[in-house]
Structure formats: C-alpha cells, structure tokens
Amino acid sequence: MNNLHESPVNHRLGSGEMLLHRRALRKLVPVSDMTIYRWERDGIFPRHFSINGRNYWRLSEVQQWMDGQVRACTPAMPDDGDRYE
C-alpha cells in the first residue's frame, strides 16, 4: 500500500474530497504532532477537523500548503531574461 490513495487511514467526504488521518499526514509532512499543532495554532498549516473524535485534514489543503512551501524555497528567475552565471 505505497500509494497514498490506497491507504486504509484515508477517507472521502460525500463530495469525494480525500481526507487524511494523522498517520497519512505524517507520511506527507514528516514533523512531530506538536509542530503540526503549533503550525495550526499560528495559522501556518491547514486546520484539522474532527469526526467521531479523530482528527482529519483535507488532502487538497495539505497539497496546497506543500506547493506553497516549494514555491517559497524556489529562487525566482530574473524577469529580464538574464541567465544565472
């Protein structure tokens, strides 16, 4: 079960949106639970929601956050066509 979408800890909402349980989230964002909690508290990371006492994150929101992290770490190319030397 290496594919994220095959993991038994993932669920779908009625709208078809994929939900991640904490274990699946840790595979995508390998940081501690306390770090996730602090990031959520500080508005840095998407907030979880609870269903029957279990925490879930929307896959689309986590992917969007991850894309933002990649963009923040990628140097911008010069606008005038100059090349890096």
N, C-alpha and C positions, 0 to 999 in steps of 0.2 A: 504494500500500500504506500508506495513512494509518492504517488500523485496526490496533491493536496485535496482535490475534489473527490477522491476515493476514501478519504479518512473517515472513520466512523464517528469522530468527535465533531464533525461539521454538520450543520443543519440548514434547511432552507425555510425562509418565511413563505407565506402564502403567495407573495409577489414573485417568488423564485429567487429572491436575493439570498446569497450564501452567507451563513453565519459561522463564525469561528469560535470554538470553545478555547479556553486558556491554553490547553496543550498544543492545539494547532497554531495559535497565535505565537507561542514561544518558538515554533519552528521558523516562522517568518521573521520575527523580531526577537532575536536571542538575547534578551535582557531580563533582569530579575522582575518578579512581581512588584516589588517596591518601586522600581524605576518606572514601570508602567503606571502604577498608582500616582506617582509624583507627576509624571508627564500629563496624565489625565487631569489631575488637580490644577496644574499650571496651564492647561489649555494647549499643550504641545502635541498631544496624542488624542485620537478619537476616543470618545467616552464609551464605555461598555453599557450594556443594559442587562437586566436580569429577567430570566424566565424560570419560574419554579426554583428560585434560589441559586441558579447557576448563571455565571457571567458570560456574555457573548459580545462579540464585536462584528460589525458588518465588514465583510471582505472588501467591498468596494471602497469603504472609508479607509481601511488599513492600506490598501493598494495606493490610493490617492496620497496618503501620508508618505508612503515609501517613495513614490515618484517625486514628491516634493523634496525629500531628503537627497535623492540622487541629483536633482537639479541644483540644490544648494551646494553640492560638493563638486559640481562640474564647472570648470572655468569657462567663462563666456568667450566666444570667438570675437575678434575685432570686427567692427562694423565696416571699416573702410577697405576690407579685402586684404589687409596686410597679413602676412603669414608669421607664425611664431618662429623665431630663429634661435 
